[in-house]
Amino acid sequence: MSQDRIDPTLGPVIARTGTERAILESFLDFHRGVVLRKFSGLSQDDATRRLVPSMTTLAGIVKHLTLVERNWFPRLLTPTPDDVFVTSQEDATASFTITDQDTVERLAQGYVAACARSREVAAGFDLDHVVPQPQLGEVSLRWILVHMIEETARHAGHADILRELTDGSTGAV
Protein backbone atom coordinates (compact mmCIF):
# COMPACT_ATOMS: atom_id res chain seq x y z
CA MET A 1 0.00 0.00 0.00
CA SER A 2 1.32 3.43 -0.91
CA GLN A 3 2.31 5.64 2.06
CA ASP A 4 0.01 8.45 0.84
CA ARG A 5 -3.00 6.10 0.91
CA ILE A 6 -2.58 5.19 4.57
CA ASP A 7 -5.06 6.78 6.96
CA PRO A 8 -3.19 9.83 8.32
CA THR A 9 -4.15 8.95 11.88
CA LEU A 10 -2.48 5.52 11.76
CA GLY A 11 1.20 6.54 11.87
CA PRO A 12 1.58 5.91 15.60
CA VAL A 13 -0.37 2.66 15.32
CA ILE A 14 1.82 1.40 12.50
CA ALA A 15 4.96 2.31 14.51
CA ARG A 16 3.68 0.67 17.73
CA THR A 17 6.41 -2.00 17.74
CA GLY A 18 9.00 0.04 15.89
CA THR A 19 12.15 1.65 17.11
CA GLU A 20 12.06 4.44 19.65
CA ARG A 21 12.87 6.89 16.87
CA ALA A 22 10.09 5.60 14.61
CA ILE A 23 7.59 5.95 17.45
CA LEU A 24 8.71 9.48 18.38
CA GLU A 25 8.73 10.65 14.77
CA SER A 26 5.34 9.09 14.01
CA PHE A 27 3.68 10.82 16.97
CA LEU A 28 5.21 14.17 16.00
CA ASP A 29 4.11 13.73 12.38
CA PHE A 30 0.64 12.72 13.54
CA HIS A 31 0.22 15.97 15.48
CA ARG A 32 1.73 18.03 12.66
CA GLY A 33 -0.90 16.49 10.38
CA VAL A 34 -3.70 17.30 12.82
CA VAL A 35 -2.65 20.96 12.81
CA LEU A 36 -2.63 21.04 9.00
CA ARG A 37 -6.00 19.31 8.77
CA LYS A 38 -7.53 21.81 11.23
CA PHE A 39 -6.17 24.64 9.07
CA SER A 40 -7.15 23.13 5.74
CA GLY A 41 -10.05 24.62 3.80
CA LEU A 42 -10.37 27.78 5.89
CA SER A 43 -10.98 31.20 4.44
CA GLN A 44 -8.57 33.96 5.42
CA ASP A 45 -11.26 35.49 7.63
CA ASP A 46 -11.91 32.21 9.44
CA ALA A 47 -8.20 31.45 9.85
CA THR A 48 -7.49 34.84 11.40
CA ARG A 49 -10.67 35.23 13.46
CA ARG A 50 -10.05 35.67 17.18
CA LEU A 51 -12.43 33.40 19.07
CA VAL A 52 -10.68 33.54 22.45
CA PRO A 53 -9.39 36.50 24.49
CA SER A 54 -5.73 35.80 23.63
CA MET A 55 -4.08 36.42 20.24
CA THR A 56 -4.52 32.72 19.41
CA THR A 57 -6.04 32.11 15.96
CA LEU A 58 -5.77 29.13 13.66
CA ALA A 59 -3.43 31.12 11.41
CA GLY A 60 -1.42 32.21 14.43
CA ILE A 61 -1.00 28.62 15.59
CA VAL A 62 0.40 27.59 12.21
CA LYS A 63 2.72 30.62 12.10
CA HIS A 64 3.90 29.94 15.66
CA LEU A 65 4.53 26.24 15.03
CA THR A 66 6.53 27.13 11.91
CA LEU A 67 8.80 29.28 14.08
CA VAL A 68 9.04 26.49 16.65
CA GLU A 69 10.04 23.92 13.98
CA ARG A 70 12.75 26.23 12.65
CA ASN A 71 13.91 27.08 16.15
CA TRP A 72 14.28 23.56 17.53
CA PHE A 73 15.64 21.73 14.51
CA PRO A 74 17.75 23.75 12.02
CA ARG A 75 18.67 26.62 14.37
CA LEU A 76 19.69 24.28 17.16
CA LEU A 77 21.05 21.23 15.34
CA THR A 78 22.58 22.83 12.22
CA PRO A 79 22.89 26.54 12.99
CA THR A 80 24.31 29.03 10.55
CA PRO A 81 26.26 32.07 11.77
CA ASP A 82 23.18 34.29 11.30
CA ASP A 83 20.78 32.03 13.22
CA VAL A 84 19.39 33.35 16.48
CA PHE A 85 17.55 30.89 18.71
CA VAL A 86 14.31 32.49 19.92
CA THR A 87 14.29 32.38 23.71
CA SER A 88 12.04 35.20 24.83
CA GLN A 89 8.36 34.82 25.60
CA GLU A 90 7.86 38.12 23.79
CA ASP A 91 9.24 36.70 20.52
CA ALA A 92 7.22 33.51 20.90
CA THR A 93 4.04 35.51 21.55
CA ALA A 94 4.79 37.77 18.56
CA SER A 95 4.89 34.70 16.34
CA PHE A 96 1.10 34.49 16.70
CA THR A 97 0.68 37.94 15.10
CA ILE A 98 -0.66 37.77 11.56
CA THR A 99 0.33 40.27 8.87
CA ASP A 100 -1.10 40.92 5.41
CA GLN A 101 1.62 38.62 4.00
CA ASP A 102 0.38 35.70 6.11
CA THR A 103 -2.19 34.13 3.82
CA VAL A 104 -3.64 30.72 4.57
CA GLU A 105 -1.79 29.27 1.59
CA ARG A 106 1.58 30.81 2.51
CA LEU A 107 1.28 29.80 6.15
CA ALA A 108 0.41 26.21 5.26
CA GLN A 109 3.24 26.00 2.72
CA GLY A 110 5.67 27.50 5.22
CA TYR A 111 4.69 25.00 7.90
CA VAL A 112 4.92 22.03 5.53
CA ALA A 113 8.38 23.23 4.41
CA ALA A 114 9.54 23.81 7.99
CA CYS A 115 8.39 20.32 9.03
CA ALA A 116 10.14 18.76 6.02
CA ARG A 117 13.33 20.63 6.89
CA SER A 118 13.04 19.52 10.51
CA ARG A 119 12.73 15.88 9.43
CA GLU A 120 15.73 16.28 7.13
CA VAL A 121 17.88 17.87 9.85
CA ALA A 122 16.87 15.38 12.54
CA ALA A 123 17.62 12.44 10.24
CA GLY A 124 21.30 13.39 10.34
CA PHE A 125 21.65 12.76 14.07
CA ASP A 126 21.26 9.94 16.58
CA LEU A 127 18.68 10.36 19.34
CA ASP A 128 21.54 10.67 21.83
CA HIS A 129 23.13 13.59 19.95
CA VAL A 130 23.47 16.52 22.35
CA VAL A 131 23.63 20.21 21.43
CA PRO A 132 23.90 23.39 23.48
CA GLN A 133 20.62 25.16 24.12
CA PRO A 134 20.64 28.78 25.39
CA GLN A 135 18.18 28.27 28.25
CA LEU A 136 18.64 24.63 29.21
CA GLY A 137 22.37 24.13 28.75
CA GLU A 138 22.27 20.98 26.66
CA VAL A 139 19.51 18.92 25.07
CA SER A 140 19.49 15.67 23.13
CA LEU A 141 17.65 15.09 19.88
CA ARG A 142 15.47 12.67 21.86
CA TRP A 143 14.50 15.50 24.21
CA ILE A 144 13.83 17.84 21.26
CA LEU A 145 11.50 15.28 19.67
CA VAL A 146 9.57 14.76 22.91
CA HIS A 147 9.37 18.53 23.45
CA MET A 148 8.10 19.02 19.90
CA ILE A 149 5.45 16.31 20.36
CA GLU A 150 4.28 18.15 23.47
CA GLU A 151 4.36 21.59 21.84
CA THR A 152 2.65 20.47 18.64
CA ALA A 153 0.02 18.35 20.42
CA ARG A 154 -0.81 21.24 22.74
CA HIS A 155 -1.42 23.56 19.81
CA ALA A 156 -3.25 20.85 17.84
CA GLY A 157 -5.70 20.77 20.75
CA HIS A 158 -6.08 24.53 20.57
CA ALA A 159 -6.62 24.25 16.81
CA ASP A 160 -9.26 21.57 17.34
CA ILE A 161 -11.23 23.84 19.67
CA LEU A 162 -10.88 26.87 17.39
CA ARG A 163 -11.97 24.88 14.34
CA GLU A 164 -14.99 23.56 16.23
CA LEU A 165 -15.89 27.13 17.18
CA THR A 166 -15.42 28.19 13.54
CA ASP A 167 -17.49 25.60 11.68
CA GLY A 168 -18.32 22.74 14.04
CA SER A 169 -15.62 20.40 12.69
CA THR A 170 -14.13 18.06 15.30
CA GLY A 171 -11.76 15.11 15.41
CA ALA A 172 -8.23 14.33 14.30
CA VAL A 173 -9.03 13.91 10.60
C-alpha positions in Angstrom: 0.0 0.0 0.0 1.3 3.4 -0.9 2.3 5.6 2.1 0.0 8.5 0.8 -3.0 6.1 0.9 -2.6 5.2 4.6 -5.1 6.8 7.0 -3.2 9.8 8.3 -4.1 8.9 11.9 -2.5 5.5 11.8 1.2 6.5 11.9 1.6 5.9 15.6 -0.4 2.7 15.3 1.8 1.4 12.5 5.0 2.3 14.5 3.7 0.7 17.7 6.4 -2.0 17.7 9.0 0.0 15.9 12.1 1.7 17.1 12.1 4.4 19.6 12.9 6.9 16.9 10.1 5.6 14.6 7.6 5.9 17.5 8.7 9.5 18.4 8.7 10.7 14.8 5.3 9.1 14.0 3.7 10.8 17.0 5.2 14.2 16.0 4.1 13.7 12.4 0.6 12.7 13.5 0.2 16.0 15.5 1.7 18.0 12.7 -0.9 16.5 10.4 -3.7 17.3 12.8 -2.7 21.0 12.8 -2.6 21.0 9.0 -6.0 19.3 8.8 -7.5 21.8 11.2 -6.2 24.6 9.1 -7.1 23.1 5.7 -10.0 24.6 3.8 -10.4 27.8 5.9 -11.0 31.2 4.4 -8.6 34.0 5.4 -11.3 35.5 7.6 -11.9 32.2 9.4 -8.2 31.4 9.8 -7.5 34.8 11.4 -10.7 35.2 13.5 -10.1 35.7 17.2 -12.4 33.4 19.1 -10.7 33.5 22.5 -9.4 36.5 24.5 -5.7 35.8 23.6 -4.1 36.4 20.2 -4.5 32.7 19.4 -6.0 32.1 16.0 -5.8 29.1 13.7 -3.4 31.1 11.4 -1.4 32.2 14.4 -1.0 28.6 15.6 0.4 27.6 12.2 2.7 30.6 12.1 3.9 29.9 15.7 4.5 26.2 15.0 6.5 27.1 11.9 8.8 29.3 14.1 9.0 26.5 16.7 10.0 23.9 14.0 12.7 26.2 12.7 13.9 27.1 16.2 14.3 23.6 17.5 15.6 21.7 14.5 17.7 23.8 12.0 18.7 26.6 14.4 19.7 24.3 17.2 21.1 21.2 15.3 22.6 22.8 12.2 22.9 26.5 13.0 24.3 29.0 10.5 26.3 32.1 11.8 23.2 34.3 11.3 20.8 32.0 13.2 19.4 33.3 16.5 17.6 30.9 18.7 14.3 32.5 19.9 14.3 32.4 23.7 12.0 35.2 24.8 8.4 34.8 25.6 7.9 38.1 23.8 9.2 36.7 20.5 7.2 33.5 20.9 4.0 35.5 21.5 4.8 37.8 18.6 4.9 34.7 16.3 1.1 34.5 16.7 0.7 37.9 15.1 -0.7 37.8 11.6 0.3 40.3 8.9 -1.1 40.9 5.4 1.6 38.6 4.0 0.4 35.7 6.1 -2.2 34.1 3.8 -3.6 30.7 4.6 -1.8 29.3 1.6 1.6 30.8 2.5 1.3 29.8 6.2 0.4 26.2 5.3 3.2 26.0 2.7 5.7 27.5 5.2 4.7 25.0 7.9 4.9 22.0 5.5 8.4 23.2 4.4 9.5 23.8 8.0 8.4 20.3 9.0 10.1 18.8 6.0 13.3 20.6 6.9 13.0 19.5 10.5 12.7 15.9 9.4 15.7 16.3 7.1 17.9 17.9 9.8 16.9 15.4 12.5 17.6 12.4 10.2 21.3 13.4 10.3 21.7 12.8 14.1 21.3 9.9 16.6 18.7 10.4 19.3 21.5 10.7 21.8 23.1 13.6 19.9 23.5 16.5 22.4 23.6 20.2 21.4 23.9 23.4 23.5 20.6 25.2 24.1 20.6 28.8 25.4 18.2 28.3 28.2 18.6 24.6 29.2 22.4 24.1 28.7 22.3 21.0 26.7 19.5 18.9 25.1 19.5 15.7 23.1 17.7 15.1 19.9 15.5 12.7 21.9 14.5 15.5 24.2 13.8 17.8 21.3 11.5 15.3 19.7 9.6 14.8 22.9 9.4 18.5 23.4 8.1 19.0 19.9 5.5 16.3 20.4 4.3 18.2 23.5 4.4 21.6 21.8 2.6 20.5 18.6 0.0 18.3 20.4 -0.8 21.2 22.7 -1.4 23.6 19.8 -3.2 20.8 17.8 -5.7 20.8 20.8 -6.1 24.5 20.6 -6.6 24.2 16.8 -9.3 21.6 17.3 -11.2 23.8 19.7 -10.9 26.9 17.4 -12.0 24.9 14.3 -15.0 23.6 16.2 -15.9 27.1 17.2 -15.4 28.2 13.5 -17.5 25.6 11.7 -18.3 22.7 14.0 -15.6 20.4 12.7 -14.1 18.1 15.3 -11.8 15.1 15.4 -8.2 14.3 14.3 -9.0 13.9 10.6 
